[in-house]
């Protein structure tokens, strides 16, 4: 038996349509849309955006995404003005013991660790 993928359900927060647009702006493509659930994918990384608003849950959820260039990712987000447009937070790349990391807090409050 082989595990083939891991696709977490990620809460949208109170603005489901805004979250949907935000992830598209990050470069994720919609594979399927079932109303309150949307399957997103970019470069083989998948997750399911769920229309779910629970601030305490969202602010305690963290997702780690391996990337090939943290500086390039940070620059991409900043140049698209995603923090200003969507109210997200992002940190400049910092070196951690496990790799160079960019932290991004999405619309719902989920902390995404993009790690080179």
Backbone as CSV, one residue per row, in Angstrom:
resi,resn,N_x,N_y,N_z,CA_x,CA_y,CA_z,C_x,C_y,C_z
1,UNK,0.837,-1.178,0.000,0.000,0.000,0.000,0.885,1.247,0.000
2,UNK,0.495,2.220,-0.815,1.274,3.453,-0.947,0.363,4.659,-0.749
3,UNK,0.784,5.585,0.110,0.065,6.854,0.235,0.410,7.680,-0.998
4,UNK,-0.579,8.313,-1.605,-0.328,9.016,-2.857,-0.367,10.534,-2.751
5,UNK,-1.097,11.062,-1.802,-1.126,12.520,-1.671,-1.731,12.900,-0.332
6,UNK,-1.543,14.148,0.011,-2.114,14.714,1.218,-2.736,16.040,0.805
7,UNK,-4.036,16.186,1.014,-4.738,17.393,0.610,-5.536,17.932,1.794
8,UNK,-4.943,18.842,2.567,-5.652,19.361,3.741,-6.839,20.242,3.345
9,UNK,-7.844,20.237,4.209,-8.960,21.159,4.089,-8.546,22.438,4.814
10,UNK,-8.567,23.546,4.109,-8.128,24.826,4.641,-9.349,25.740,4.765
11,UNK,-9.569,26.311,5.949,-10.729,27.179,6.114,-10.564,28.496,5.359
12,UNK,-11.677,28.995,4.845,-11.660,30.240,4.077,-11.749,31.478,4.952
13,UNK,-12.262,31.327,6.171,-12.595,32.496,6.972,-13.933,33.039,6.502
14,UNK,-14.235,34.259,6.869,-15.551,34.830,6.568,-15.726,35.250,5.112
15,UNK,-14.621,35.365,4.354,-14.700,35.837,2.975,-14.275,34.716,2.023
16,UNK,-15.191,33.798,1.755,-14.888,32.648,0.900,-14.463,33.088,-0.502
17,UNK,-15.197,34.019,-1.098,-14.852,34.469,-2.453,-13.512,35.199,-2.485
18,UNK,-13.226,35.980,-1.438,-11.930,36.646,-1.351,-10.796,35.655,-1.214
19,UNK,-10.997,34.605,-0.402,-9.980,33.559,-0.239,-9.760,32.830,-1.556
20,UNK,-10.844,32.540,-2.251,-10.745,31.876,-3.563,-9.889,32.709,-4.516
21,UNK,-10.171,34.001,-4.585,-9.405,34.891,-5.467,-7.954,35.000,-5.015
22,UNK,-7.726,35.089,-3.704,-6.367,35.189,-3.184,-5.508,33.995,-3.626
23,UNK,-6.030,32.791,-3.463,-5.237,31.617,-3.836,-5.017,31.529,-5.341
24,UNK,-5.961,32.032,-6.118,-5.735,32.101,-7.560,-4.620,33.094,-7.870
25,UNK,-4.580,34.204,-7.151,-3.516,35.195,-7.334,-2.148,34.629,-6.940
26,UNK,-2.138,33.666,-6.004,-0.882,32.997,-5.641,-0.438,32.010,-6.714
27,UNK,-1.289,31.778,-7.706,-0.929,30.889,-8.806,-1.564,29.513,-8.735
28,UNK,-2.429,29.298,-7.737,-3.130,28.022,-7.663,-4.258,27.999,-8.689
29,UNK,-4.448,26.861,-9.315,-5.517,26.662,-10.292,-6.633,25.851,-9.640
30,UNK,-7.847,26.118,-10.067,-8.992,25.363,-9.568,-9.118,24.076,-10.374
31,UNK,-9.044,22.940,-9.677,-9.252,21.639,-10.325,-10.728,21.275,-10.352
32,UNK,-11.429,21.663,-9.306,-12.873,21.406,-9.218,-13.484,22.376,-8.219
33,UNK,-14.766,22.630,-8.376,-15.486,23.557,-7.512,-16.840,22.942,-7.192
34,UNK,-17.068,22.634,-5.910,-18.323,22.027,-5.467,-19.106,22.997,-4.581
35,UNK,-19.019,24.264,-4.888,-19.737,25.255,-4.090,-18.934,25.670,-2.879
36,UNK,-19.171,25.026,-1.744,-18.474,25.365,-0.508,-17.127,24.694,-0.350
37,UNK,-16.686,23.955,-1.366,-15.375,23.283,-1.373,-14.755,23.485,-2.749
38,UNK,-13.481,23.882,-2.764,-12.782,24.092,-4.035,-11.442,23.374,-3.967
39,UNK,-11.152,22.542,-4.959,-9.866,21.858,-5.051,-8.868,22.714,-5.803
40,UNK,-7.788,23.108,-5.118,-6.733,23.926,-5.715,-5.471,23.104,-5.933
41,UNK,-4.688,23.495,-6.952,-3.410,22.832,-7.219,-2.442,23.811,-7.883
42,UNK,-1.190,23.693,-7.472,-0.090,24.390,-8.156,1.134,23.505,-8.059
43,UNK,1.715,23.165,-9.197,2.943,22.370,-9.258,2.836,21.076,-8.450
44,UNK,1.660,20.458,-8.459,1.475,19.201,-7.745,1.104,19.361,-6.279
45,UNK,1.153,20.595,-5.749,0.733,20.858,-4.365,-0.772,21.124,-4.377
46,UNK,-1.508,20.364,-3.568,-2.963,20.453,-3.578,-3.510,20.714,-2.178
47,UNK,-4.643,21.414,-2.163,-5.411,21.563,-0.935,-6.858,21.842,-1.315
48,UNK,-7.731,21.744,-0.335,-9.149,21.991,-0.545,-9.537,23.197,0.300
49,UNK,-9.990,24.252,-0.371,-10.489,25.432,0.336,-11.924,25.132,0.745
50,UNK,-12.174,25.239,2.031,-13.493,24.937,2.582,-14.151,26.226,3.061
51,UNK,-15.410,26.417,2.696,-16.147,27.572,3.184,-16.465,27.313,4.657
52,UNK,-15.550,27.784,5.494,-15.639,27.509,6.922,-14.992,28.675,7.652
53,UNK,-15.709,29.224,8.618,-15.220,30.389,9.344,-15.156,30.074,10.832
54,UNK,-13.971,29.717,11.291,-13.725,29.483,12.711,-12.354,30.071,12.997
55,UNK,-12.350,31.286,13.508,-11.109,32.046,13.708,-10.105,31.281,14.577
56,UNK,-10.557,30.700,15.669,-9.651,29.986,16.568,-8.978,28.809,15.860
57,UNK,-9.759,28.059,15.093,-9.185,26.944,14.338,-8.173,27.445,13.302
58,UNK,-8.591,28.451,12.512,-7.728,28.962,11.441,-6.412,29.490,11.985
59,UNK,-6.473,30.212,13.097,-5.258,30.816,13.646,-4.351,29.812,14.346
60,UNK,-4.790,28.571,14.444,-3.956,27.502,15.003,-3.555,26.470,13.966
61,UNK,-3.907,26.723,12.706,-3.549,25.809,11.620,-2.302,26.334,10.916
62,UNK,-1.339,25.458,10.703,-0.130,25.816,9.963,0.096,24.780,8.864
63,UNK,0.510,25.259,7.711,0.755,24.391,6.570,2.155,24.689,6.048
64,UNK,2.917,23.636,5.789,4.278,23.758,5.284,4.288,23.405,3.798
65,UNK,4.809,24.317,2.978,4.892,24.104,1.538,6.359,24.225,1.134
66,UNK,6.905,23.187,0.546,8.278,23.238,0.052,8.303,23.989,-1.279
67,UNK,9.223,24.943,-1.392,9.387,25.727,-2.617,10.865,25.726,-3.012
68,UNK,11.150,26.125,-4.241,12.546,26.087,-4.680,13.280,27.410,-4.489
69,UNK,12.548,28.514,-4.226,13.229,29.797,-4.073,12.390,30.733,-3.197
70,UNK,12.760,30.867,-1.943,12.010,31.685,-0.988,12.036,33.166,-1.361
71,UNK,13.175,33.665,-1.777,13.297,35.076,-2.154,12.392,35.398,-3.335
72,UNK,12.377,34.536,-4.323,11.544,34.738,-5.506,10.054,34.699,-5.137
73,UNK,9.677,33.774,-4.256,8.284,33.690,-3.825,7.879,34.975,-3.097
74,UNK,8.700,35.427,-2.158,8.416,36.651,-1.406,8.253,37.834,-2.357
75,UNK,9.173,37.964,-3.299,9.135,39.061,-4.269,7.853,38.996,-5.104
76,UNK,7.448,37.805,-5.519,6.229,37.593,-6.302,5.009,38.118,-5.543
77,UNK,4.894,37.762,-4.267,3.754,38.170,-3.444,3.756,39.687,-3.228
78,UNK,4.910,40.236,-2.918,5.011,41.674,-2.641,4.749,42.495,-3.903
79,UNK,5.312,42.080,-5.035,5.126,42.827,-6.282,3.675,42.811,-6.755
80,UNK,2.947,41.750,-6.441,1.522,41.684,-6.796,0.655,42.461,-5.805
81,UNK,1.312,43.015,-4.759,0.625,43.790,-3.720,-0.492,42.990,-3.036
82,UNK,-0.232,41.698,-2.834,-1.235,40.850,-2.189,-1.505,41.241,-0.734
83,UNK,-0.485,41.680,0.033,-0.792,42.133,1.395,-1.771,43.315,1.417
84,UNK,-1.569,44.272,0.539,-2.448,45.434,0.481,-3.833,45.066,-0.062
85,UNK,-3.863,44.230,-1.073,-5.123,43.892,-1.737,-6.003,42.955,-0.917
86,UNK,-5.373,42.045,-0.143,-6.143,41.022,0.560,-6.022,41.083,2.080
87,UNK,-5.188,41.973,2.594,-5.029,42.078,4.038,-4.264,40.924,4.665
88,UNK,-3.447,40.263,3.865,-2.633,39.158,4.377,-1.347,39.720,4.966
89,UNK,-0.623,38.887,5.687,0.682,39.270,6.230,1.737,38.339,5.653
90,UNK,2.919,38.887,5.418,4.021,38.078,4.895,5.323,38.586,5.488
91,UNK,6.223,37.670,5.777,7.547,38.050,6.271,8.575,37.850,5.172
92,UNK,9.620,38.638,5.216,10.742,38.443,4.302,11.396,37.098,4.619
93,UNK,12.090,36.524,3.662,12.743,35.236,3.912,13.703,35.301,5.095
94,UNK,13.624,34.293,5.944,14.542,34.164,7.077,15.102,32.750,7.094
95,UNK,16.343,32.646,7.495,16.994,31.333,7.566,16.583,30.631,8.855
96,UNK,16.081,29.430,8.717,15.718,28.572,9.841,16.592,27.319,9.772
97,UNK,16.639,26.521,10.832,17.447,25.297,10.790,17.028,24.333,9.678
98,UNK,15.759,24.399,9.272,15.218,23.478,8.268,15.163,24.081,6.869
99,UNK,15.615,25.342,6.701,15.641,25.968,5.387,15.245,27.432,5.447
100,UNK,15.335,28.098,4.313,14.945,29.501,4.220,13.421,29.556,4.109
101,UNK,12.808,30.425,4.945,11.352,30.385,5.090,10.714,31.760,4.908
102,UNK,9.545,31.744,4.269,8.664,32.897,4.169,7.364,32.495,4.854
103,UNK,6.956,33.266,5.870,5.676,33.016,6.533,4.620,33.916,5.932
104,UNK,3.461,33.327,5.650,2.347,34.064,5.093,1.106,33.729,5.914
105,UNK,0.433,34.751,6.410,-0.833,34.563,7.119,-1.939,34.928,6.129
106,UNK,-2.777,33.949,5.800,-3.801,34.187,4.780,-5.008,34.938,5.340
107,UNK,-6.021,35.109,4.535,-7.211,35.876,4.880,-7.885,35.354,6.143
108,UNK,-7.936,34.036,6.303,-8.613,33.425,7.448,-7.758,33.441,8.709
109,UNK,-6.428,33.616,8.541,-5.510,33.575,9.680,-4.638,32.336,9.713
110,UNK,-4.725,31.488,8.678,-3.890,30.290,8.581,-2.455,30.712,8.289
111,UNK,-1.499,30.094,8.982,-0.083,30.387,8.774,0.501,29.377,7.788
112,UNK,0.928,29.858,6.647,1.559,29.043,5.616,3.066,29.267,5.709
113,UNK,3.842,28.190,5.837,5.295,28.244,5.857,5.789,27.802,4.479
114,UNK,6.268,28.743,3.688,6.845,28.425,2.381,8.351,28.300,2.589
115,UNK,8.872,27.068,2.448,10.243,26.765,2.845,11.065,26.263,1.660
116,UNK,12.206,26.937,1.468,13.180,26.528,0.458,14.100,25.482,1.041
